[in-house]
Each structure stands twice: as C-alpha cells, then as structure tokens.
Amino acid sequence: MPLPAPFDLPEGDPFGPHNLPYGVFSLAGTAGRTVGVRLGDHVLDAGAAARALGSPHASLLSAPTLGPLLSAGRTAWSQVRGALKEWVTDPAHRTTLAPLLHPLSSVTLHLPFEVADYVDFYSSEHHARNVGAVFRPDSGDTLLPNWKHLPIGYHGRAGTVVVSGTDVVRPSGQRKAPSDPAPVFGPSVRLDIEAEVGFVVGVPSRQGRPVPLTDFREHVFGLCLLNDWSARDIQAWEYVPLGPFLGKSFATSVSAWITPLEALEEARVSPPERTHPLLPYLDDSAAEPAGYDLRISVSVNGHVVSEPPFSAMYWTAAQQLAHLTVNGASLRTGDLYGSGTVSGPAADQRGSLLELTWNGRDPLDLPDGKRTYLEDGDEVTLSAWAPGPGGLRVGLGEVRGRIVSG
C-alpha cells in the first residue's frame, strides 16, 4: 500500500528517509523556532513528533536551535537518527506525523545553530595551484613550501555567518592596484565566491588536549554547504603579512540544513595520494577513509558555471580538526570550519570566479551577459549531492545568496 502524501516521495528523492538533515524553522505568523527534519519537500516538526510519540529525546529536539542535540554526543546522535527513520517509515505513525509535516514553501528556515567560532582552510591542491599560477606565474612551483605539510587556515568571523537566502551587501574597504600610487576606499569591484563544505562541531574538547584523527567522528556532528564570499581587491591589499581580514569577514553563507555524518557512510572515500611524508598527528595512512565524495554545482543567476568534486580535496576534515587543535586550542559546541575552496583538475571544476575567469582575463559568458566578478543583483547558488545507500543520492541543502549594493 503506497504511503499517503507527504510520505509518498518520488522514487530516488535525495531527501528521503536515508538522509534526514536537520534544520531550524518557524511557521508563518509565529515567532517560535523549533528543530525540523527535512523529508522530501516537507519539514517535520521533530520536537512535536518526539513529544507526541513519547520519545526520551524530546528535549533535544524541542529546542529553538540544534545546540542541545549537537552537544549530546555521538551515541545520542545515532539514537535520535534511528528514531526519526523509524517514525517516518512506520505506517503506524502516519496519523500522528501527518499534521506535523509542513511544506517547505510555508516555513521560514533559520541559521540552525549558534556559531561559536569559525575557521576556514585552504585544502584543495588544485585551487592552491591555480591561485599560485594567477598571482605568482614566474615562481616555478605554484605551491608555497608549507602547503603539503599542514592544512593552511585562518580564523574568520562567527558573527557574520548567515543562513542561505540572506542577501549579501557588497563590502567596502581599501584597495590598491599595483599601478596605483596610493590606496582608495570604496565598494569592492572584485567580489567573488568560494564553493566550500562546512563541518559543524558538536562535542567540545578540553583546552590543552589535542583531538587526534581517530576522534573526528566523536566531535563533528555533520556538514553543510558553505559560500565564503571574498572581496578579492580588498583581500589583495590587506592580506600581507597576516592574511585574510576585511576581504572575508563581511559574510559567509551556509545551508539551512546540516547533514549528519551518519547519512554519508556510502560517500566516504580515500583522499588523494600523499606526496610528502606527514608528521604523526596528520598521518592518516592507516586511518579509515576520511574524504567525502560530494558532487557540488555552482550556479550564477541559474546558470551552472562549475561542478567541483569534493573527493579531490588533499586535506581531509579529520586532518583539519587535528591541526586546528594540535596546539591545545579547544573546541566548542557550534564551532564551524570550512574546507576551503573546492576545485578539481578541469577548467569547469573551479570553485571561485578568481579561477574560472583567471582573475578577470577570461570572462564567463552567461545568458545575461559576461562576468568576471559579481555584479549587484547576481544570485549565486551552491547545491550538491553524495552517493547514498542502494544507489540513492543524499541531497545537501543548497546555499543561495544575492548581491545587493552597500
């Protein structure tokens, strides 16, 4: 007997019971926020479902943020996920759950967790080599000497992480072209994107205690898509010698949906072959595969401009976490760290306009005109999927952002 709507998902729906990403939503005309789980093109009020079914996890799912669930730990994550899968697949629960399933078009999605700290990495060898070739064409090796020995990263600004659909105001700052006699101040004229994956920390760690590679899945709850908006002209003038600052801190967009790592078991892959010996705390040669086969698509105004493969990332999320904490830095619930720009070996797999247009030399030919960098009114959308069980796809929530003038 087929399941009644909204349980009768189309065959192969990437947001079926095999996925069940978490978010936070509110209903029209209400101020209250609650945890939701996506099922097809609906969202299940997870807290109300847990209360109605007498679940011991009701308190974790009834909060206005994912924070309590994130901090509950891996055993609780697995138990809650198992319960949710049972609820949405057992016909005995249909009558109870049907009123608690709301069309996505009828709800407002919010930033699903309070971002504690934000760190961004630089872990795609293809991206790093492209950037080196653009800015250091005569340097020989386009990778800097430390790149193959540690995951390069910088601390970002947690307070400007925004949920998908939030407009991005064009930032202003200082910029100076090499031929200019002095810097000028004004809106960025080289506003860019960076297609990334963000990892969300659940369980905190103690200051002074590094987190080893083997403990990655004990601390990281799940992942989301992330767009690290970048003002390249501001960045170029300010980043020497301390690195990114105002050129990155104005906005970082994340998906409204956090996909638990447990939903991505079939997507786990080995990272690219290591070409340099690694220090013991980063050596993953004997570890379980820690890469993820995520297929990302980048669109500008509805036109696909790139499809970067996350499986090509040189440094894994486990190595990034190990390096982030090796000096004794502690983790907090809600910490977010970005993978860095995801780029592949092909020209149509580059994850930034800097690479796609080769810093403006080769404009993109879009249906609504040529682009080197983003113009006011442009909307960028990141979407992705990963291999799932039985040939199914696991959909990752999209990230949208539209540029508006400052």
KEVEXRO-762220 format. One record per residue (C-alpha): residue number from 1; residue in one letter; x, y, z. Coordinates in steps of 0.001 Angstrom, whole numbers. Layout:
// KEVEXRO-762220
   k r      xx      yy      zz
 NUM A       X       Y       Z
...
END
This chain:
// KEVEXRO-762220
   k r      xx      yy      zz
   1 M       0       0       0
   2 P    1576    3340   -1016
   3 L    2268    5927    1666
   4 P     -73    8933    1664
   5 A    1278   12392     911
   6 P    3632   13753    2062
   7 F    5126   10302    2748
   8 D    4855    9133    -884
   9 L    8156   10576   -2042
  10 P    9172   10300   -5691
  11 E   11448    7367   -6360
  12 G   15043    8321   -5637
  13 D   14180   11538   -3783
  14 P   17542   12771   -2376
  15 F   15809   13890     825
  16 G   14213   10568    1690
  17 P   14449    8632    4988
  18 H   18045    7697    4142
  19 N   19038   11362    4520
  20 L   17018   13337    7128
  21 P   19116   16504    7519
  22 Y   18427   18807   10468
  23 G   17419   22455   10432
  24 V   15530   25068   12428
  25 F   12282   26612   11183
  26 S    9321   28761   12144
  27 L    5784   28802   10821
  28 A    4214   31843    9196
  29 G    2783   34231   11761
  30 T    4737   32735   14665
  31 A    7937   33814   16356
  32 G    8847   30457   17852
  33 R   11625   28393   16315
  34 T   11978   24645   16510
  35 V   14131   21810   15186
  36 G   12964   20337   11907
  37 V   13991   17376    9791
  38 R   13639   17517    6024
  39 L   11629   14818    4278
  40 G   11242   15420     549
  41 D    9807   18897      87
  42 H    8399   18968    3631
  43 V    9847   19616    7072
  44 L    8878   17521   10077
  45 D    8466   19328   13394
  46 A   10880   16976   15154
  47 G   10212   18285   18654
  48 A    6446   17963   18331
  49 A    6858   14480   16857
  50 A    9112   13413   19725
  51 R    6643   14691   22305
  52 A    3665   13087   20576
  53 L    5421    9720   20389
  54 G    6799    9840   23934
  55 S   10446    9904   22856
  56 P   13164   10220   25523
  57 H   14909   12582   23111
  58 A   12115   15164   23119
  59 S   14197   17749   24983
  60 L   16981   17589   22390
  61 L   14541   18130   19531
  62 S   12322   20761   21177
  63 A   14966   23480   21451
  64 P   14980   26587   19214
  65 T   18449   25621   17962
  66 L   20420   22462   17228
  67 G   22794   23235   20116
  68 P   21458   20680   22640
  69 L   21479   17910   20031
  70 L   24966   18858   18868
  71 S   26381   18679   22383
  72 A   24652   15372   23236
  73 G   27336   13249   21581
  74 R   27647   10507   19020
  75 T   25581    7870   20834
  76 A   22640   10259   21146
  77 W   23071   11399   17527
  78 S   22758    7796   16349
  79 Q   19775    7059   18608
  80 V   17886   10181   17513
  81 R   18553    9481   13861
  82 G   17407    5890   14255
  83 A   14202    7031   15936
  84 L   13461    9572   13211
  85 K   13942    6985   10471
  86 E   11554    4662   12279
  87 W    8953    7387   12762
  88 V    8819    8447    9108
  89 T    8815    4904    7698
  90 D    6496    3058   10093
  91 P    2872    3264    8827
  92 A    1693    3176   12441
  93 H    2899    6748   12911
  94 R    1327    8293    9798
  95 T   -1735    9696   11505
  96 T     359   11271   14277
  97 L    3008   12753   11992
  98 A     911   13977    9078
  99 P    -179   17233   10827
 100 L    3432   17858   11863
 101 L    4790   17815    8303
 102 H    4833   21293    6749
 103 P    5578   22179    3112
 104 L    8940   23893    2806
 105 S    7216   26709     954
 106 S    5187   27501    4094
 107 V    8022   27827    6615
 108 T   10944   30157    7290
 109 L   14334   28495    7679
 110 H   16848   29964   10125
 111 L   20533   29617   10937
 112 P   20335   26151   12518
 113 F   22928   26600   15273
 114 E   24729   29362   17104
 115 V   28166   29636   15521
 116 A   30754   29605   18309
 117 D   33961   30047   16278
 118 Y   34633   29996   12559
 119 V   37823   28801   10874
 120 D   38421   28438    7151
 121 F   41027   26255    5470
 122 Y   42829   26164    2123
 123 S   42859   22449    1341
 124 S   42360   21923   -2390
 125 E   45661   21429   -4186
 126 H   44020   22363   -7499
 127 H   42732   25637   -6037
 128 A   46064   26431   -4372
 129 R   47990   25778   -7577
 130 N   45555   27873   -9625
 131 V   45857   30780   -7196
 132 G   49636   30455   -7266
 133 A   49654   30425  -11065
 134 V   47456   33552  -11185
 135 F   49459   35596   -8692
 136 R   52940   34034   -8922
 137 P   53222   32903  -12562
 138 D   57026   33056  -12563
 139 S   57622   31356   -9219
 140 G   58235   27834  -10526
 141 D   56332   25684   -8047
 142 T   52976   27419   -7578
 143 L   52522   25826   -4125
 144 L   54107   27544   -1146
 145 P   56689   25394     726
 146 N   54461   24612    3717
 147 W   51331   23608    1803
 148 K   51976   19849    1627
 149 H   52953   19691    5306
 150 L   49937   21203    7099
 151 P   46403   22402    6385
 152 I   46632   26177    5961
 153 G   43799   28107    7597
 154 Y   42685   31399    9098
 155 H   40245   32477   11801
 156 G   37094   34086   10413
 157 R   34228   35993   11977
 158 A   31484   33861   13535
 159 G   29070   36776   13841
 160 T   28718   37235   10083
 161 V   27839   33644    9216
 162 V   24360   33817    7675
 163 V   21789   31299    6519
 164 S   21067   30566    2859
 165 G   18800   33137    1253
 166 T   20260   36102    3143
 167 D   21244   38986     853
 168 V   24946   39853     826
 169 V   25744   43550     955
 170 R   28677   44480   -1264
 171 P   31520   45326    1140
 172 S   33617   48462    1064
 173 G   37239   48814    2052
 174 Q   40678   49846     934
 175 R   42025   48591   -2369
 176 K   45119   49369   -4366
 177 A   46060   48120   -7808
 178 P   49804   47592   -8397
 179 S   49900   50647  -10669
 180 D   48013   52941   -8265
 181 P   50107   55499   -6347
 182 A   48005   55142   -3187
 183 P   45055   53116   -1886
 184 V   41466   54246   -2382
 185 F   38321   53477    -395
 186 G   35078   52227   -1872
 187 P   32901   49231   -2727
 188 S   34686   46077   -3809
 189 V   34854   45698   -7597
 190 R   36149   42107   -7446
 191 L   33517   40360   -5379
 192 D   33915   36596   -5561
 193 I   32595   33303   -4234
 194 E   34269   30251   -2776
 195 A   32397   26956   -3036
 196 E   33123   25089     181
 197 V   31892   22489    2636
 198 G   31446   23418    6292
 199 F   31864   20999    9211
 200 V   29859   21516   12404
 201 V   31353   20589   15775
 202 G   29042   19043   18338
 203 V   31048   17784   21314
 204 P   33538   20261   22806
 205 S   37090   19417   23837
 206 R   39243   20463   26769
 207 Q   41773   23245   26277
 208 G   45276   21803   26126
 209 R   44058   18430   24785
 210 P   44540   17982   21014
 211 V   41887   15994   19151
 212 P   43509   13086   17247
 213 L   42479   11963   13780
 214 T   40712    8955   15249
 215 D   38332   11162   17270
 216 F   36987   13201   14347
 217 R   33602   11467   14328
 218 E   33276   11794   18113
 219 H   33292   15584   17824
 220 V   31930   16506   14380
 221 F   28164   16161   14011
 222 G   27712   16826   10310
 223 L   28367   19041    7350
 224 C   26745   21691    5197
 225 L   27493   23660    2072
 226 L   29269   26965    2603
 227 N   29993   30001     431
 228 D   32939   32032    1678
 229 W   32256   35342     -94
 230 S   35524   37125    -876
 231 A   36359   40686   -1884
 232 R   39498   39946   -3864
 233 D   40619   43560   -4270
 234 I   40323   44291    -549
 235 Q   41961   40955     248
 236 A   44905   41537   -2085
 237 W   45849   44848    -445
 238 E   45379   43833    3187
 239 Y   46480   40205    3473
 240 V   50264   40734    3702
 241 P   51611   39762    6207
 242 L   48787   38463    8435
 243 G   46295   37015    5949
 244 P   42568   37481    5211
 245 F   40637   40046    7233
 246 L   38032   42520    5883
 247 G   38061   40890    2463
 248 K   36472   37792    4041
 249 S   34703   38836    7230
 250 F   31634   40606    5816
 251 A   29561   37452    5126
 252 T   29791   33663    4985
 253 S   26660   31811    3830
 254 V   25731   28313    4986
 255 S   22928   25921    4180
 256 A   19849   25826    6395
 257 W   20283   22030    6557
 258 I   23002   20119    8402
 259 T   23539   16606    7054
 260 P   24702   14203    9787
 261 L   27891   12308    9029
 262 E   25983    9075    9611
 263 A   23947    9781    6456
 264 L   27144    9887    4400
 265 E   28663    6468    5110
 266 E   28492    5415    1427
 267 A   30140    8678     370
 268 R   33357    8121    2325
 269 V   36446    7827     114
 270 S   40203    7904     478
 271 P   41868   11268    -144
 272 P   44367   11806   -2968
 273 E   47749   10128   -2648
 274 R   50091   11919    -269
 275 T   53225   13146   -1973
 276 H   55119   14271    1146
 277 P   55672   12454    4473
 278 L   53340   13748    7165
 279 L   54062   14347   10821
 280 P   52434   11705   13046
 281 Y   49454   13801   14163
 282 L   48438   14283   10491
 283 D   49461   10872    9147
 284 D   46252    9154    8026
 285 S   47877    6356    6028
 286 A   46494    3715    8409
 287 A   43238    5511    9215
 288 E   39737    4835    7876
 289 P   38865    6791    4708
 290 A   38148   10372    5755
 291 G   37409   12004    2415
 292 Y   33859   12504    1108
 293 D   32553   12101   -2423
 294 L   30388   15214   -2672
 295 R   29353   16490   -6114
 296 I   28965   20270   -5951
 297 S   27317   22534   -8505
 298 V   27843   26309   -8692
 299 S   25269   28470  -10464
 300 V   25228   32189  -11169
 301 N   21740   33527  -11924
 302 G   20531   30000  -12568
 303 H   23336   29104  -14992
 304 V   25754   26340  -13929
 305 V   29325   27604  -14174
 306 S   31239   24896  -12307
 307 E   30945   21426  -10787
 308 P   33772   20990   -8252
 309 P   34409   17481   -6833
 310 F   34996   17403   -3073
 311 S   36689   13999   -3365
 312 A   39725   15769   -4824
 313 M   40469   17690   -1592
 314 Y   44041   16973    -435
 315 W   43489   17631    3271
 316 T   40538   15910    4972
 317 A   38180   17297    7594
 318 A   39744   14934   10153
 319 Q   43216   16329    9444
 320 Q   41885   19875    9598
 321 L   40377   19211   13023
 322 A   43581   17569   14261
 323 H   45639   20537   13097
 324 L   43135   23052   14482
 325 T   43541   21580   17971
 326 V   47139   20316   17972
 327 N   48351   23424   19804
 328 G   45816   22817   22562
 329 A   43052   25027   21176
 330 S   39707   23801   22462
 331 L   36519   23046   20561
 332 R   33116   24443   21469
 333 T   29671   23226   20511
 334 G   28735   25090   17342
 335 D   32259   25596   16043
 336 L   32230   25749   12254
 337 Y   35182   25161    9993
 338 G   35251   25452    6227
 339 S   37090   23132    3882
 340 G   38481   25917    1747
 341 T   37584   26408   -1900
 342 V   36751   23137   -3638
 343 S   38326   22915   -7089
 344 G   39063   19993   -9384
 345 P   41639   19471  -12140
 346 A   39379   20589  -15026
 347 A   38575   24150  -16031
 348 D   34863   23606  -15359
 349 Q   35595   22310  -11846
 350 R   36996   25504  -10353
 351 G   35253   26741   -7226
 352 S   35817   30503   -7478
 353 L   35444   33227  -10082
 354 L   39085   34093   -9491
 355 E   39953   30753  -11058
 356 L   37059   30453  -13504
 357 T   37907   33814  -15120
 358 W   41617   33653  -14335
 359 N   41380   36896  -12347
 360 G   39218   38545  -14999
 361 R   41283   37612  -18041
 362 D   38686   35125  -19353
 363 P   35150   36396  -18602
 364 L   32304   33932  -18204
 365 D   29737   34158  -20984
 366 L   26380   33945  -19166
 367 P   22926   34243  -20751
 368 D   22533   37669  -19109
 369 G   25974   38956  -20069
 370 K   29655   38424  -19389
 371 R   31030   38197  -15851
 372 T   34484   38456  -14380
 373 Y   33341   39112  -10809
 374 L   29886   39505   -9264
 375 E   27596   42417  -10099
 376 D   24810   43814   -7926
 377 G   21706   41652   -8332
 378 D   23639   38479   -9146
 379 E   22479   35416   -7237
 380 V   24862   32541   -6552
 381 T   23567   29076   -5651
 382 L   25602   26131   -4415
 383 S   23973   22701   -4434
 384 A   25365   19193   -4001
 385 W   24650   15508   -3611
 386 A   26546   12458   -2407
 387 P   26234    8730   -3098
 388 G   23848    7027    -679
 389 P   22642    3504     107
 390 G   21325    1323   -2695
 391 G   22247    3781   -5422
 392 L   20243    6622   -3853
 393 R   21540   10167   -3704
 394 V   21927   12119    -481
 395 G   20959   15713   -1151
 396 L   22765   18544     614
 397 G   20824   21714    1317
 398 E   21566   24491   -1145
 399 V   23220   27809    -324
 400 R   21832   30916   -2028
 401 G   22943   34498   -1766
 402 R   22134   37622   -3784
 403 I   24452   40604   -4036
 404 V   22973   43978   -3123
 405 S   24665   47365   -3191
 406 G   26048   48788      31
END
